[in-house]
Amino acid sequence: MVRQLDKFLQKNATEKEIEAALDRVCNLLPATMREKCDQLVHQYEDALLQILLQTMDPHLVCTVSIV
């Protein structure tokens, strides 16, 4: 999922671009998982934005978002 997000974003992406990319990533999931993805993105949006604004290293994002 993070790799797909990385593909959607360009360097120096704005917060709005990151939010839109998060929505796009959730839409790639099977229908049975989309609602949960949307809920997680909404619940952790601020934290995800901060992490993604700092770095787009998929390993770092996955490690931090699990905590």
SULHUQUI-V453649 format. One record per residue. RES is the residue in one small letter. PSI is psi in whole degrees, -180 to 180 (none if undefined). BURIAL is + if it has 16 or more other C-alpha atoms within 10 Angstrom, else -. D_FIRST is the distance of its C-alpha to the first C-alpha in Angstrom with 1 decimal. Layout:
BEGIN
<<RES | PSI | BURIAL | D_FIRST> <RES | PSI | BURIAL | D_FIRST>>
END
This chain:
BEGIN
<<m | -43 | - | 0.0> <v | -37 | + | 3.8> <r | -40 | - | 5.4> <q | -43 | - | 5.2> <l | -44 | + | 6.3> <d | -38 | + | 8.7> <k | -34 | - | 9.9> <f | -25 | + | 10.8> <l | 147 | + | 12.7> <q | 164 | - | 16.0> <k | 148 | - | 17.7> <n | 38 | - | 19.5> <a | 146 | - | 17.4> <t | 169 | - | 19.1> <e | -41 | - | 18.0> <k | -40 | - | 18.4> <e | -38 | - | 16.1> <i | -43 | + | 13.3> <e | -45 | + | 14.1> <a | -39 | - | 14.1> <a | -38 | + | 10.7> <l | -41 | + | 9.3> <d | -42 | + | 11.4> <r | -40 | - | 10.3> <v | -44 | + | 6.6> <c | -36 | + | 8.4> <n | -17 | - | 10.8> <l | -19 | - | 8.9> <l | 159 | - | 8.9> <p | 151 | - | 12.4> <a | -35 | - | 15.0> <t | -18 | - | 15.6> <m | -14 | - | 12.3> <r | -45 | + | 12.2> <e | -43 | - | 15.0> <k | -42 | - | 13.7> <c | -47 | + | 10.4> <d | -41 | + | 12.9> <q | -44 | - | 15.2> <l | -43 | - | 12.9> <v | -45 | + | 12.0> <h | -44 | - | 15.8> <q | -40 | - | 17.0> <y | 19 | - | 15.2> <e | -47 | + | 15.0> <d | -45 | - | 17.8> <a | -43 | - | 16.4> <l | -43 | + | 12.9> <l | -45 | + | 14.9> <q | -43 | - | 17.2> <i | -47 | + | 14.8> <l | -32 | + | 13.0> <l | -30 | - | 16.5> <q | -40 | - | 17.7> <t | 152 | - | 15.3> <m | 24 | + | 12.0> <d | 112 | - | 12.2> <p | -37 | - | 8.9> <h | -45 | - | 11.3> <l | -46 | - | 13.1> <v | -46 | + | 10.5> <c | -41 | - | 9.4> <t | -45 | - | 13.2> <v | -38 | - | 14.4> <s | -16 | - | 12.2> <i | -30 | - | 13.4> <v | none | - | 17.0>>
END
